Amino acid sequence: MAGKMLNSENLTHGFSPELLADVLSLSKSSVESRIKKGELTPNPNTNLIPLEQVSHHLEVKSLLASSWEDEIKIKPKRTYNLLELFAGGGGLALGMEEAGFNSVLLNELDKHACDTLKHNRPEWNVVQGDISTIDFTDLNKDVDIVTGGFPCQAFSYAGKSLGLEDTRGTLFFEMARAIKEVKPKVFMAENVKALLKHDNGRTLEVIKGVIDELGYILVEPKVLKAIFYKVPQKRERLILVGIRKDLADKGASFKWPSPYNKILSLKDAFYKGELYDTDVPLSQGQLYPTRKKEIMEHVPQGGYWRDLPDNLQREYMKASYFLGGGKTGMARRLSMSEPSLTLTTAPAQKQTERCHPTETRPLQSREYARIQTFPDSWEFIGPLSAVYKQIGNAVPVNMAAAIGRSLIRLLNDLEA
């Protein structure tokens, strides 16, 4: 029931300082500072901060008042057709399918990603190629919604009026052109959180101006955290939703998805339970060189290079040892009891290490996929580096499905 607090183990027992920091968008050090000041008092037996000490925060309130169970019942009133751009390895498309959308065309440049889409969904109309060469006008009677994650590129501002034509040459321009040609009722674009502040906010201002010029009302953009949507990963995405002006005038409004009633951890991804019916299967994965493995053996769960003995810190970090900054991604081992750090396109990059919590190796491809909530039946095609890239760039499937259900609800309201 909406508003009913479900018996979510990691809520009723409290929050670890790390998890509370993630939920409240704070640094771990700021939570630790509040503990030192006595503003927060962890339970001495569990080291968890009791729920009653943080239940006044909006983020915690939203978890406790979750209407997720109601929202998963949202179904389309009729078939809603979807055009997806920059489809990648299928995370967003899978989530949209789960929500109830019917994909009529998916475009992607990368050959391996297209092979993945075609392999798993032979019935999908997957068009491989440069988006700038595709004419979308034939779809303008058939498509209800356009979705996609356009790569964020800088625009040139010198002497420009900053309309649609001024973004030509960027991939945002190509998505805007598709929207102009198709005239969907609604569009949804996703991007990195950094787009909010890109070029001191000017890039987003240009995008807002172009959306208005295209004839759409933009819902105030919002950064969604994957950990709130049944995803065991600390990933954040900026979501842009636009409603065609002639329909927005009818009074239907977009409502953001409700969070799930608990925060899932890496344990939920790797073992049978709430997310999966089986433990994670073995799969292909990278391995560490011998000396790197010997050093990484000394890093505890949730730890990083500063947890190494000083002589190993110096050996591993080399010149970086003397530089400022935390460099918390280096020699980083994940923790089984927390959500994963944001996955990158390669699990053994030195700046963004993603070492398995209990084994000294990078995450395997199927572990990667589970952290992104792909079903085990979804097979990735291509060499290992291409597989990691497809998974690392994806929108988490469960998060995409939650957004998709909110978009279905909006289209249902517009129908009514």
Secondary structure, DSSP 8 states (H G I E B T S, - for coil): -TT-----HHHHT-B-HHHHHHHHT--HHHHHHHHHTTSS---TTT--B-GGGTTTSHHHHHHHT--HHHHTT---SS--EEEEES-TTSHHHHHHHHHT-EEEEEEES-HHHHHHHHHH-TTS-EEES-GGG---GGGTTT-SEEEE---------TT---SGGGGTTSHHHHHHHHHHHH--SEEEEEEEGGGGTGGGGHHHHHHHHHHHHHTEEE---EEEEGGGGT-SEE-EEEEEEEEEHHHHTTT---------SS---HHHHHSSSSS-SS-----------HHHHHHHTT--TT--GGGS-HHHHHHHHGGGGGS-S--TTTT-B--TTS-EE---S-TT-GGG--B-SSSSSB--HHHHHHHTT--TT----S-HHHHHHHHHTS--HHHHHHHHHHHHHHHHHHH-
